[in-house]
């Protein structure tokens, strides 16, 4: 049996969904959960973008960066270790 299904994506609509307040809130929620798992000394930055919701987790200060060079705590959280 042959399936000739064609799908046309409406990129403007997808971008609206990906930048909606709900999507931004979900991205921020996941980022905050991962920040908490990484331990103290990290912060979340929600970064608006024209096509998608984004959030970054970074070390709060130089003291934290010296304590955890290379961001190993964050890498463990992201990789699931």
C-alpha positions as CSV (number, residue, x, y, z in Angstrom):
1,X,0.0,0.0,0.0
2,X,1.4,3.4,-1.0
3,X,1.0,6.4,1.2
4,X,1.2,9.7,-0.7
5,X,0.8,12.0,2.3
6,X,2.3,15.4,1.9
7,X,2.8,17.7,4.8
8,X,3.3,21.4,4.5
9,X,4.6,23.1,7.7
10,X,3.5,26.7,8.4
11,X,6.7,28.0,9.8
12,X,5.1,31.3,11.1
13,X,2.6,29.2,13.1
14,X,5.3,27.0,14.5
15,X,7.4,30.0,15.4
16,X,4.4,31.5,17.2
17,X,3.9,28.3,19.2
18,X,7.6,28.1,20.0
19,X,7.7,31.7,21.3
20,X,4.4,31.6,23.1
21,X,4.3,32.4,26.8
22,X,3.5,28.7,27.5
23,X,6.5,27.5,25.6
24,X,8.8,30.1,27.4
25,X,7.4,29.0,30.8
26,X,8.0,25.3,30.1
27,X,11.6,26.0,28.9
28,X,12.2,28.1,32.0
29,X,10.7,25.4,34.2
30,X,13.0,22.7,32.8
31,X,16.0,25.0,33.0
32,X,15.3,25.8,36.7
33,X,14.9,22.1,37.5
34,X,18.3,21.3,35.9
35,X,19.8,24.3,37.7
36,X,18.6,22.9,41.0
37,X,20.1,19.5,40.1
38,X,23.4,21.1,39.3
39,X,23.6,22.6,42.8
40,X,24.2,26.1,44.2
41,X,26.2,28.7,42.3
42,X,24.2,28.5,39.1
43,X,21.6,30.8,37.5
44,X,19.1,30.6,34.7
45,X,18.8,33.2,32.0
46,X,15.7,33.0,29.8
47,X,16.7,34.4,26.5
48,X,13.9,35.5,24.1
49,X,14.6,34.7,20.4
50,X,12.4,35.4,17.4
51,X,12.0,31.7,16.5
52,X,12.1,29.7,19.7
53,X,12.1,29.9,23.5
54,X,15.6,29.6,25.0
55,X,17.1,29.4,28.4
56,X,20.7,29.1,29.5
57,X,22.2,27.9,32.8
58,X,25.5,29.4,33.8
59,X,27.7,29.7,36.8
60,X,26.9,32.7,38.9
61,X,30.4,34.1,39.4
62,X,34.1,33.6,39.1
63,X,34.3,31.9,42.5
64,X,31.9,29.2,41.3
65,X,33.8,28.9,38.0
66,X,37.0,28.2,39.9
67,X,35.2,25.7,42.1
68,X,33.8,23.8,39.1
69,X,36.1,24.4,36.1
70,X,34.6,23.3,32.8
71,X,31.1,23.3,34.2
72,X,31.2,19.6,35.1
73,X,28.2,19.8,37.4
74,X,26.1,21.1,34.5
75,X,27.5,18.5,32.2
76,X,26.5,15.7,34.6
77,X,22.9,17.1,34.8
78,X,22.5,17.4,31.1
79,X,24.0,13.9,30.4
80,X,21.9,12.3,33.1
81,X,24.7,11.0,35.3
